[in-house]
Amino acid sequence: KTWKDYLKLAKLKFKPDMMISAYLSSPSEKMLWQASKLPNDDLCSENAIIIKRHNRYPLVIDPSFQALTFILDFYSEKKIEKTKIIH
């Protein structure tokens, strides 16, 4: 809502129903994510955007292992290691 208010104040045209994920990612990028086993829903897309645009290492809490599967597949060339905290 806040960024839409700023756009209105600046008198810039925009689609009021546009999702922030549509602005921060492209359809082709979403297709690549889906090809890497990311489910096709808004929450997963928003999480993929955060993972892509992070400044540091993001903390991923993933009880269903969907994000883990996606990250390991999509970023396979980066030699990512998964860890598990046992308490």
C-alpha positions as CSV (number, residue, x, y, z in Angstrom):
1,K,0.0,0.0,0.0
2,T,2.8,2.4,0.9
3,W,4.6,2.3,-2.4
4,K,1.3,2.8,-4.3
5,D,0.7,5.9,-2.2
6,Y,4.1,7.2,-3.3
7,L,3.3,6.5,-6.9
8,K,0.0,8.4,-6.5
9,L,1.8,11.4,-4.9
10,A,4.3,11.4,-7.8
11,K,1.4,11.3,-10.2
12,L,2.9,8.2,-11.9
13,K,0.6,5.8,-13.7
14,F,0.4,2.2,-12.4
15,K,-1.9,-0.8,-12.3
16,P,-3.6,-0.7,-8.9
17,D,-4.1,-4.5,-8.8
18,M,-0.4,-5.2,-9.7
19,M,1.3,-7.5,-7.2
20,I,4.8,-6.5,-6.0
21,S,6.1,-9.8,-7.1
22,A,5.0,-9.0,-10.7
23,Y,7.1,-5.8,-10.5
24,L,10.2,-7.4,-9.0
25,S,10.3,-10.5,-11.3
26,S,9.6,-11.3,-14.9
27,P,7.3,-14.0,-16.3
28,S,10.4,-15.8,-17.8
29,E,12.1,-15.7,-14.4
30,K,9.0,-17.3,-12.8
31,M,9.1,-20.0,-15.5
32,L,12.7,-20.8,-14.6
33,W,11.8,-21.0,-10.9
34,Q,8.9,-23.4,-11.7
35,A,11.3,-25.5,-13.9
36,S,13.5,-25.7,-10.8
37,K,10.6,-27.2,-8.8
38,L,9.3,-24.1,-7.1
39,P,5.5,-24.2,-6.6
40,N,3.6,-21.6,-8.5
41,D,2.0,-19.5,-5.8
42,D,2.5,-15.9,-4.7
43,L,4.2,-16.7,-1.4
44,C,6.8,-19.0,-3.1
45,S,7.4,-16.3,-5.8
46,E,7.9,-13.7,-3.1
47,N,10.4,-15.9,-1.2
48,A,12.3,-16.6,-4.5
49,I,12.6,-12.8,-5.0
50,I,13.9,-12.4,-1.5
51,I,16.5,-15.2,-2.0
52,K,17.5,-13.6,-5.3
53,R,17.9,-10.1,-4.0
54,H,19.3,-10.7,-0.5
55,N,22.4,-8.7,0.7
56,R,23.5,-11.4,3.0
57,Y,22.6,-15.1,3.5
58,P,18.8,-15.4,4.0
59,L,17.5,-17.7,6.7
60,V,15.0,-20.1,5.2
61,I,12.6,-21.9,7.6
62,D,11.2,-24.7,5.4
63,P,9.2,-27.5,7.1
64,S,7.9,-28.8,3.8
65,F,11.3,-28.8,2.1
66,Q,9.9,-26.9,-1.0
67,A,12.4,-24.1,-0.7
68,L,15.2,-26.5,-0.1
69,T,14.4,-28.5,-3.2
70,F,14.2,-25.2,-5.2
71,I,17.4,-23.7,-3.9
72,L,19.5,-26.8,-4.4
73,D,18.1,-27.2,-7.9
74,F,18.2,-23.6,-9.1
75,Y,21.6,-22.7,-7.6
76,S,23.2,-26.1,-8.2
77,E,26.3,-24.6,-9.7
78,K,27.1,-22.6,-6.5
79,K,27.9,-25.7,-4.4
80,I,25.4,-24.9,-1.7
81,E,25.5,-27.0,1.4
82,K,22.4,-27.7,3.5
83,T,22.6,-27.9,7.3
84,K,20.3,-29.1,10.0
85,I,20.0,-27.8,13.6
86,I,19.2,-30.6,16.0
87,H,17.9,-29.7,19.4
